[in-house]
């Protein structure tokens, strides 16, 4: 269908013996036909651009001798269609147009402005969060900015004891959520960055608070930075660095090797497992595989692959 057909077209029906031949005559006359459908044995419907309907009636005029019953082809208009026809109908309903325009304006207004701010989570933290929200200008009848919301969430997250903070707008309402860490107030808070205490391949890392410094699949060694306690917010001139209490968890695939003197491979593997347990007694770990190789009489080289779990305030 052409652009003109979308704007304004007319649906016609042609009846007569072998109506396909009648359509061929119209095509030969340069009339563009579309949406052609055979509705009866002797009838077809089709559409033409609005102005070409007159040419169709010129070729098959409405005269008594052109009736289908007399062996001719009878053309009937089934009405106009397209955007032009719809707009003509709307002209007769100015109230509908005004209502639609008002709805669009109100929708655009609501997308950019705030009518209410609601808080959830820890009551004491919500009081502190409210001060931050107001300081950033988020209040009823103010404009809303996604970038500003991210900065507010980051600043709430930097409050002592906060493990989760979120600021988002749904409809005309901004929802602020602030939740306290389970370790808050217990004296067990560890400040600063999360550094690796194992060497191996990082399998998974989850940072509820703080900024991840590496991704799964990377090689790490003892002392490497896993999660930073400094959180970046904003960009350019508005860029800020906030200090937060890191809440994170990491799993590292490690390899432990040792030489064992034992009477069999099974005993050597058990002894190596005991050595590993003594070495990791302060950490949680799971053994993935154990392999032994004889290096001499009653001497074995044992290799153990295991996953060590490291956490900070998690």
N, C-alpha and C positions, 0 to 999 in steps of 0.2 A: 504494500500500500504506500502511495506517495505521501509527501507532506500535505499536499492539497487535499488528499482524501481524508487524512486525519482531521484537518480543519473543517471541511464541509464535503459531504458526499450524499448521494441519493440512492436508495435501494429501489430496484425495479424488478418487475416480473414480466417475462415474455412467454406467451402461450401460442401454440400452433404445432403443426406437423413438423417433426424433426427440428426442434428449437435450436439445436446446436448449429444448424446452417445459418439461422438468423444471427447468431452471435458472431459467426465468421464474417458476415457482411459488415457488422459493426466494427470488428477489428480491422478489416480492410479500409474502413473509413477513418482509421486513426484514433478510434475511441478506446481508451484504456479501461479494461474490465478487471474487477477483482471480487473476491468472495463469491465466486460462481458456484451455485449449488443446484442440483436437479431435485426439485420438490415433487414433481409428478411426471408421468410418462410424457406428457406434452407440454411441460412447463419448467422453466428455469428461473432462478432469482440471481441477481448480480448487482454490484454496486459500480457507480461511476463518479468521477469528480463532479461536484455540484453543477458546474457550468456546462458539462458535456451531456447532461440529461436532455437539454433542449435539442441537441443533435440527434439523440436516439429517437425522440418523438418526430423529428423532421424526416427521418428515414422510414419510420413506421408510424405514420399519423393516425390519430383516432378518427377514422372514418368508417362508415357502415360497411364498405366493401373490404375493409382490412380486418374484419372480425375473424377470430380463429375458426369459428363455425363455417366460414365461407372459404376456408383454405388459406387465409392470410395469417399474419402474426399480430397478435394483440399485446400491446405494452401497457402496463399499469404501474403507477408510482406507489410504492409502499412507505413513502415518507423520507424525510431528510434525517441525517445523522451527523455526528461529529461535534467538535468543540464549539463551532459557530452556533449550532442549534442550541446547545446548552447555555451559552452566554445570552442568546436572545431570550431564553426563558427566564434567566436571572434578572433581566431588565425589568420584568414585570413584578419582581419580588425584591425591592430595595432594602426591606427590613432584613432579609436573609443575608444580603451582602454586607450590611452594616454589622450584623451580629458576628459574621465570620471574621471580619476585619478586627472587631473588638477582641474576639477570642485569640487571634494571632498576636495582637499587641500584649494582651494579658499574659499569654504563655511566654513570650519573649521577656517580659518584665520579671516573671517568676523565676525564670532560668538564671537571672543575674542578681536577684535581690533576696535578702533573708527576711523572713517574717517572724521567726522564732528560733531559739537555741535551746536544746534539751540535752541533759547530762545523765550518764549512767555509769555504774561501777562503784568504786569505793567513795563513800560520802566525803571523807576528809580530803581525798585527792581531787574530787570534783570541785570543791571550794577553791583549791589552788589552781586547778585548770581553768575555772571561770575567770580568775584574774588575768591569766595569760590570754585567754580568748578575747576578753574585752580590750586588753592592751593592744591587740592586733587589729582592733576595729571591727570584729565580727559581733554584730548585735542586730536587733530588729531594725528593719528598714535601711540596712547597709548593703553595699555591693559585696558579692562573694567571689573569691579568687581561689582556684585550686592550688596554686603555688603558695598562697598565704596559708591555706589549710595544712599543707605539708609542713610548713615551718612551725605552725602551732603544735601539731602532733609531735614533732621532734622535740620541741621545747618542753612539752608535758612529759615526754619520755625521759627527759634528763632530770626530772625531779627524783629525789631520793626515794627509793622503794617502789617506783613504778615499773611494772613489767610489760604493760601493754597500753598503748594509746592510739586512738583513731579519731579522725575528724572528717566527716563527709556530709554532703548535702543531698537530701531526697525531697524533691518538690520544693516547698518554700521553707523547709525546716533544716537547720544544721544540727547534726547529732554528734555529741562529743562523748567518747568513752575513755575512762581511765581506770585501770585495775592495778592493784598492789601485788607485789611479788610475795610468794609464800615464805620467802626467807627474810622479808623485811622485818626489822625489829628483833631478830633473833641473835644478832651479833655475829652471824656467820657470813656477812657480805664480804666478797673479795673485790677490791677495786683494781682498776688498771686493765691493760690489754690481756687477751687470752693468748698465751704462747704455747706452742707444741712441746710436750714433754716426751714424745716418741719420734722415732725416725721411721718413715715408711710412705705408703701411698694413701692419700686422703680419700676415704670411701664416701663419707657423707658429712655435711656440716650444716647445723641449724643455729641461726642467730636470732633469738627473740628480741634482743637488744644489742646494739653495737653494729658495726659495719664489717662485713666479711672481707677478709684480705686475700682469700684463696678459694678455689672451687674444687669440687670432687674430681678425682683423677690426677690431681697434682702431687708431685713428690714433695715431702716436707721432712725437715730434720729438727732435732731438738732446738728450741729457742726461736723457731720461726713464728712470725705473727700470723695467728689464725683469725682472730676477730679484734678489731680496733675499738677502743673505748671512746674514740672521738667520732662524732657523727656529723656529716656534712649536710647542710640544708641550704636551699637557694642556689642561685648561680650569678656570676658576674659580680656587680657591686653589692648585691644582696646576699652573697655567699657568707655563711657563718659556720663555725665549728663549735659543736656542743659536746661537753663531756658527759658520758652516761655510764651507768653500771652495767657491765656486760652480762648478759644471760645467754649462754650458748652451750652447744654440745657438738662433739666431733668424734667420728670413728675413723681410726687409722689402721690400715693393714700393715702389720709388722712381721719381721723375720727374726727368729732367735736361733742361734747355732751354738753348739757346744760339743766337746769331746767327752765321752763317758767310758769308763772301764766297767764292763758288766759281762755276765755269763751268757747273755742272749740279747737279741734285738729288742724283745719285748721289755726286758728289764732295763735296757739302755734308754728306751723311749719313756718308761715310767720315771726313771731318775731325772732325765732331762725335763720332764713335765714338772717334777718337784722343784728343780732349780728355777724354772720359769715362774712358778708360783711364788717362790721366795722373792724373786726380783720384782714381781708385779703385785705384791701383796697389798699395796696401797691403792691399786687401780682395779677397775672392772675390765675383764677381757674374756674372749671366747676363742678356743682353739679351732682352727680351720683344717689343718692337716699336719701330720707328723711323718717324717721320712728318716730312715736310718741307713747308714752305709758302713760296712766293715772296713777299718783301716789297719787292721792287724789282729793278732790273737787277743780276743776279749777287749778289743778297742773299737769304738763306734763313733762315727760323726753323726750327730742328730740335728735335724733341721725342723723347726716348728713354725708354721705360719699361724698367726693369731690376729684377732681384731681387738685393739685397745680402745676403750671409750673414755674420752676426756670431757669433763664438764667444768663450767664455772658458774656458780649461782643458779644452776639449772635444777 
